[in-house]
Amino acid sequence: MTETPVLNPRHQALQQTLARVRQLVAQLETALDEPYRQFTGTAVWVGPVARQFGEELSLHRRRLRTQAAKVITELEEELGRTPEKVSPAVAREQARHLPGWT
């Protein structure tokens, strides 16, 4: 007799994690926007050192966005590789390895 597949706790945990990470990434992606806007919007500081600082700020802003996007992509890929439903035995085994799942 074949057991009816059940929701995979690991898939559910990945979905929840992805949703939370998307929220946090949205905050991270804009974390440097206001300082960047303030720095580039008016001549608050000029000269070669200021120019170098502005370039570094821009670089860090882009890098932060790129790395945040990579985190989401990796989670999405892992979620895509994880079956939504599994046998009850596999679900129990998956649940044993997840914090907060019983």
Backbone as numpy.savetxt, mean C-alpha at the origin, in Angstrom:
# Nx Ny Nz CAx CAy CAz Cx Cy Cz
-17.16 -37.90 -0.67 -18.00 -36.72 -0.67 -17.11 -35.47 -0.67
-17.37 -34.56 -1.58 -16.59 -33.33 -1.71 -17.16 -32.26 -0.80
-16.26 -31.63 -0.07 -16.70 -30.55 0.81 -16.94 -29.28 0.01
-17.92 -28.53 0.40 -18.23 -27.26 -0.25 -17.14 -26.25 0.08
-16.59 -25.60 -0.93 -15.56 -24.58 -0.66 -16.11 -23.46 0.22
-15.23 -22.91 1.03 -15.58 -21.80 1.92 -14.64 -20.64 1.62
-14.98 -19.47 2.15 -14.13 -18.30 1.95 -12.75 -18.55 2.56
-11.74 -18.15 1.83 -10.37 -18.31 2.27 -10.00 -17.16 3.21
-9.69 -17.48 4.48 -9.34 -16.41 5.43 -8.14 -15.58 4.98
-7.19 -16.21 4.30 -6.03 -15.46 3.82 -6.44 -14.46 2.75
-7.34 -14.86 1.87 -7.84 -13.95 0.83 -8.56 -12.77 1.49
-9.38 -13.08 2.48 -10.10 -12.01 3.19 -9.12 -11.07 3.90
-8.10 -11.63 4.53 -7.10 -10.80 5.23 -6.36 -9.91 4.24
-6.03 -10.46 3.08 -5.35 -9.66 2.06 -6.25 -8.54 1.55
-7.52 -8.82 1.38 -8.47 -7.78 0.95 -8.52 -6.66 1.97
-8.63 -7.02 3.24 -8.68 -6.01 4.30 -7.38 -5.22 4.36
-6.28 -5.91 4.24 -4.98 -5.24 4.26 -4.84 -4.29 3.09
-5.24 -4.74 1.92 -5.16 -3.89 0.73 -6.01 -2.64 0.88
-7.21 -2.79 1.42 -8.08 -1.63 1.63 -7.42 -0.63 2.59
-6.83 -1.13 3.66 -6.18 -0.25 4.63 -4.93 0.40 4.04
-4.15 -0.36 3.31 -2.94 0.17 2.69 -3.30 1.24 1.67
-4.38 1.04 0.92 -4.80 2.07 -0.04 -5.12 3.38 0.67
-5.76 3.29 1.83 -6.06 4.51 2.60 -4.77 5.20 3.04
-3.85 4.41 3.56 -2.59 4.98 4.04 -1.74 5.53 2.89
-1.74 4.83 1.77 -0.98 5.28 0.61 -1.53 6.60 0.10
-2.84 6.75 0.12 -3.44 8.02 -0.31 -2.91 9.17 0.54
-2.73 8.92 1.82 -2.17 9.95 2.71 -0.69 10.17 2.42
0.04 9.08 2.22 1.48 9.19 1.93 1.74 9.92 0.62
0.95 9.61 -0.39 1.17 10.21 -1.70 1.03 11.73 -1.68
0.25 12.22 -0.77 0.06 13.66 -0.70 0.82 14.31 0.46
1.57 13.52 1.20 2.26 14.03 2.39 3.21 15.18 2.08
3.86 15.13 0.95 4.83 16.18 0.61 4.26 17.21 -0.35
3.00 17.07 -0.72 2.41 18.02 -1.68 2.38 19.45 -1.16
1.93 19.62 0.06 1.82 20.98 0.61 3.20 21.62 0.81
4.16 20.94 1.43 5.49 21.55 1.52 6.08 21.84 0.13
5.86 20.95 -0.81 6.38 21.16 -2.17 5.71 22.38 -2.80
4.39 22.47 -2.64 3.65 23.62 -3.19 4.12 24.92 -2.56
4.31 24.92 -1.26 4.78 26.13 -0.58 6.18 26.51 -1.03
7.03 25.52 -1.17 8.41 25.82 -1.54 8.52 26.30 -2.98
7.75 25.70 -3.88 7.85 26.06 -5.29 6.89 27.18 -5.68
5.96 27.52 -4.81 4.95 28.52 -5.15 5.43 29.95 -5.02
6.31 30.21 -4.09 6.81 31.56 -3.89 8.32 31.50 -3.66
8.97 32.59 -3.85 10.42 32.64 -3.67 10.74 32.81 -2.19
10.52 31.74 -1.42 10.79 31.80 0.01 12.26 31.62 0.30
12.96 31.01 -0.64 14.37 30.74 -0.46 14.96 30.62 -1.86
16.00 31.33 -2.16 16.57 31.32 -3.51 18.06 31.02 -3.44
18.60 30.69 -4.57 20.02 30.42 -4.66 20.29 28.95 -4.95
21.55 28.61 -5.13 21.90 27.25 -5.51 21.51 26.20 -4.47
21.67 26.51 -3.20 21.30 25.55 -2.15 19.79 25.35 -2.14
19.05 26.43 -2.32 17.59 26.33 -2.38 17.16 25.50 -3.58
17.79 25.71 -4.70 17.48 24.95 -5.92 17.74 23.46 -5.69
18.88 23.16 -5.08 19.22 21.76 -4.80 18.20 21.16 -3.83
17.82 21.91 -2.81 16.81 21.43 -1.87 15.50 21.13 -2.60
15.07 22.04 -3.46 13.83 21.85 -4.22 13.89 20.62 -5.11
15.02 20.38 -5.73 15.18 19.20 -6.58 15.11 17.92 -5.74
15.75 17.95 -4.57 15.72 16.78 -3.69 14.31 16.55 -3.14
13.62 17.61 -2.80 12.25 17.49 -2.32 11.37 16.87 -3.41
11.54 17.32 -4.63 10.78 16.76 -5.75 11.12 15.29 -5.96
12.39 14.96 -5.87 12.83 13.57 -6.02 12.22 12.68 -4.95
12.26 13.13 -3.70 11.71 12.34 -2.60 10.19 12.20 -2.74
9.55 13.22 -3.21 8.10 13.17 -3.43 7.77 12.11 -4.48
8.50 12.11 -5.59 8.27 11.10 -6.64 8.60 9.70 -6.13
9.70 9.58 -5.41 10.11 8.27 -4.89 9.07 7.72 -3.92
8.55 8.57 -3.05 7.53 8.15 -2.10 6.31 7.61 -2.85
5.87 8.31 -3.87 4.72 7.87 -4.65 4.99 6.55 -5.37
6.18 6.43 -5.92 6.55 5.21 -6.64 6.58 4.00 -5.70
7.20 4.17 -4.56 7.29 3.06 -3.62 5.92 2.70 -3.03
5.10 3.68 -2.77 3.75 3.42 -2.27 2.95 2.64 -3.31
3.09 2.99 -4.56 2.39 2.28 -5.63 2.88 0.84 -5.73
4.17 0.61 -5.50 4.71 -0.75 -5.53 4.10 -1.62 -4.44
3.90 -1.05 -3.27 3.30 -1.81 -2.17 1.90 -2.26 -2.57
1.13 -1.37 -3.13 -0.23 -1.72 -3.57 -0.18 -2.78 -4.66
0.71 -2.62 -5.63 0.82 -3.59 -6.72 1.16 -4.97 -6.18
2.10 -5.04 -5.26 2.49 -6.34 -4.70 1.34 -6.99 -3.94
0.59 -6.19 -3.19 -0.57 -6.74 -2.48 -1.64 -7.22 -3.47
-1.88 -6.43 -4.52 -2.86 -6.83 -5.53 -2.45 -8.13 -6.21
-1.17 -8.27 -6.51 -0.68 -9.49 -7.15 -0.83 -10.69 -6.23
-0.50 -10.51 -4.96 -0.65 -11.60 -4.00 -2.12 -11.97 -3.84
-2.98 -10.99 -3.80 -4.41 -11.25 -3.71 -4.89 -12.02 -4.94
-4.40 -11.66 -6.11 -4.77 -12.35 -7.34 -4.30 -13.80 -7.37
-3.21 -14.11 -6.68 -2.70 -15.48 -6.62 -3.38 -16.32 -5.54
-4.12 -15.67 -4.68 -4.73 -16.35 -3.54 -6.19 -16.68 -3.86
-6.54 -17.95 -3.83 -7.92 -18.32 -4.16 -8.93 -17.72 -3.17
-10.06 -17.31 -3.72 -11.10 -16.72 -2.88 -11.77 -17.78 -2.00
-11.92 -18.96 -2.55 -12.54 -20.06 -1.79 -11.61 -21.26 -1.80
-11.64 -21.97 -0.68 -10.82 -23.16 -0.51 -11.63 -24.19 0.27
-11.08 -25.37 0.41 -11.76 -26.39 1.21 -11.76 -25.95 2.68
-12.70 -26.47 3.46 -12.71 -26.12 4.89 -11.39 -26.44 5.59
-10.74 -27.55 5.22 -9.47 -27.92 5.84 -8.39 -26.88 5.53
-8.32 -26.45 4.28 -7.34 -25.43 3.90 -7.66 -24.11 4.60
-8.94 -23.78 4.70 -9.34 -22.54 5.39 -8.90 -22.56 6.85
-9.07 -23.71 7.49 -8.64 -23.80 8.90 -7.13 -23.63 9.01
-6.40 -24.26 8.10 -4.94 -24.14 8.11 -4.51 -22.70 7.84
-5.14 -22.05 6.87 -4.82 -20.65 6.57 -5.11 -19.78 7.79
-6.24 -20.00 8.42 -6.64 -19.19 9.58 -5.65 -19.32 10.73
-5.07 -20.49 10.88 -4.10 -20.71 11.97 -2.88 -19.80 11.85
-2.56 -19.40 10.64 -1.36 -18.59 10.40 -1.65 -17.09 10.35
-2.87 -16.70 10.59 -3.24 -15.29 10.53 -3.50 -14.75 11.93
-2.85 -13.66 12.30 -3.10 -13.09 13.63 -4.54 -12.61 13.74
-5.15 -12.92 14.85 -6.51 -12.44 15.10 -7.61 -13.30 14.49
-7.23 -14.35 13.77 -8.23 -15.25 13.16 -8.24 -16.54 13.97
-9.42 -17.03 14.20 -9.54 -18.31 14.94 -10.44 -19.26 14.21
